[in-house]
Structure formats: C-alpha cells, structure tokens
C-alpha cells in the first residue's frame, strides 16, 4: 500500500501539480503529446500504457496480494537491502525530478510543444545533464524494480527506457531546429545523461 501511495503522490506532484502550475503562470497546457501516428504521438501512447500497467501492478500488491504470483516475481532477487536501496532511489528521483522541473520554469512540457516558443534552459541541473527529468524517471524505474522485482516491473522498466531514449532523440532534433547553434553548443558542453 505504501508503494501505491508513493506513486500516486509522485504522479500528482510531477505531472498534475507541475502541469497546473505551468498552466496557471502561462496559460499554456504543458501536455503536448499529439494524437498523430508519428513517433511523438506513439511515444505518448506508450507512456500512457506504461502508467496504466504500473498502476495495475501496484494495485495488485496493495489490494490483492494473493495475485502477486501471477506477476512472475523474481524471488531470488528479493532482498531487504535491495528494497532499502530501491526506496532511496525512488525518493531521490522525486526530489531530483521536482528540482529539474523547477529549473525549467515555464518551459517545462510533457512532450514537444511546436506551438509555443520556449526558452532553452541550460542552468541548474541542466548544466550537468541535458535530460535530468528523464534521468530522474529512470532512477525511479530502477528503484521500483529493486523494491518489487517481477516480470511486469521489468517490462515497465524496459518499455520506459526505450520510450525515454526515443523521446530524448526526438526532443534533441526539435531543439536543434528551434535553437540552432545555441543548442549545438549546449550539446557539446553538456552530456545527454551525466
């Protein structure tokens, strides 16, 4: 139950509250995944599916523990120290992503915003990583797997990693087109991840 509550709080703070704050300040809805059949639209659908699977898996652990065996747990990876490390990563992820979103200020979006011009953010956490928000989400995925090592969480981690890497490349191309030499210089100064 604790893990489900944590993820509901995580989702609320990182996606709902942050989206509301950006909208309130700018009048722009930061959810920009299109409904098209292109890579960007597809990635939006994958992120939605991942979120639903994650909610179902955490719901099973919280409300139907007798069904846990159907999630194909990796019992040989279950370890109290791994659980502690997992919770540390989950907590660090929440803090890290919140501060990275704060660094983006009004430029934060979920997806690529082709309609509203934003500022290129290169300070704060973005001076160390070009993708600190995605890096934080990847940390959360690893933490979740350490707390609940099973086949469905491994599938979530795998799909999420592929989807995030695809989104990063789409965003890099978009930013290169939008900011030109300024973004290319930023790319040469700051690594994609760390």
N, C-alpha and C positions, 0 to 999 in steps of 0.2 A: 504494500500500500504506500509506503514511504517513497518508493521509486516513482510510482504513478503520480503522486502529488508533486514530487520534484519536477517531473517532466511537464506537468500542467502549468506549474509556476514558470518554468523555463520558457515554454511556448508563449505564455501570456506576456512575460517581460520582453522577450526577444522579438516576437513577431507582432502581437496585438498592441501592447502598450507603446512600443517603439514606433509602429506604424501610425498610431493615433497621435503621438507627439509630433511626428514629421508633418502629418496632415494638418494638425491644428496650427502649426507655425507657417506652413507654406501653402496650404490649400490643395496640395498635390497628394494623391493616393499613391503611396510608395510600392504597392503591389503591382508590378509591371510585366509579369509573365503574360505573353499573348496567348490567344487561344488557337493560333495557327498550327500548321503542320510542319513547321520548321524546327530546327534543333532547339531554339529557345522555348517554343511552345511545348515541345516534347519534354524538355527538362522540367518545366513547370508541372507537368502531369506526373512525372517520376517523383518529384519532391512531395506531391500530394499523396501518392500511393505509399511512399515510404512512411510518411507521417501517420497514415491510417493503420498500416501494418504495425508500426511501433505502438500505437495506442491500443490495438487489439492484444498484442503480446503482453504489454504491461497490465492491461485489464485482466488477462488470464492469471498472471502472477498475483494480482491483488484480490480478485474475486472468485477465481476457480482454480485453486492450487492443484486439484486432482487432475487437471488437464495439462499440467506442466510437462508431463512425459511426452505429449504429442508435439511439443516444440523441439523435440530431439536435443535434450540438454547434453552438453559435453561434461559429464560428471567428473572426468579425470582432470578438468581444468578448474573445478570448483575448489577455491582456496580462500581462507579468511583474509590473507594478506593481499590477494588479488582484489578482493571486494573493497578493502580499505583504499588501495591504490585507485580503483575504479571510482570510488566516491570523491577522492581528491581531484581526479581528472574532471569529473562532472562539475564539481564546484568551481574549479579553476576555469573551466570552459564558460560557465555562466558569467563569471566576473570579466573574463577576457573579452567575450563577445559584447557584453554590455559597454565596456570601455571603448572597444573598437567602433561600435555603432555611434557612441558619443563623439568620437573623433571625426566621424563622417558628417556630423551635424545634419543640415538639411539635405545633404547629397545622398543620404542613405536610401537605398532602394532594394526591393526583393526582385531581382531580375534586371533587365536592361531597359532603361527609360529613354526611348527615342524621341519623345515629345517635349520633354522639359530639360533645358540645359542645366547641368550641374557643375559644381566646382571640382577640379581634380585635387583630391586630398592626398597629401604626401607627408604630413606631420604626425606626431603622436605615434601610435602603434604602427601606422602606415610608413613610418620611416625605417622600420625593421622588417616588415613583411608587406608585400603588395596585397595580401589576402588574409589579414588577421581574423576576419569574421569567419571565413570558411575554415581557417586553421583551428579556430575555437570549436567549430561544429565537428570537425574531425576528431578533436580531443574528446568531445562528448561521446562520440560513437565508440571510441576505444574504451572509454570509461564504462559505458553501458555494457559492452561485451565482457569486460572484466567482472562486473557485478552479476551479469546473467549470461554466462557462456552457453549459448544454444545455437542451433542451426538457423533459426529465424533472425536472431540478432546478427549473426554472421552475414546473412543475406542482406539485412538492412545496412550494415557497415559496407559491404561490397557495392551494393547499388548506390549508396550515398557517395562513396569515394569516386566511383566512375562518373556520377552525375555532377559532383562538385568540380572535378577536373575538366569536364566538358564545359560547364558554366564559366569557369575561370578563363578558358581559352576563348569562349565567345565574348566575354567581357573585355579581355585584352584586345581583341580585334576591334571591338566597338570603341574602346578608349583611344586606341591608336588612330582611328579615323577621326574621332572627335577632337583630340588634343594634339595630334601630330607629334612634332619634335619634342614637345614638353613631356609627353608620355614615354616616348622612346628613351629620353634621357633618364626619366624616373626608372624605367625598366632596367637600364644599365647600372643604376646606382643601388637598387633595392631588389633582393631576391623575391621570387614568386612566393615562397613559403617562409623560410627563416634565413 
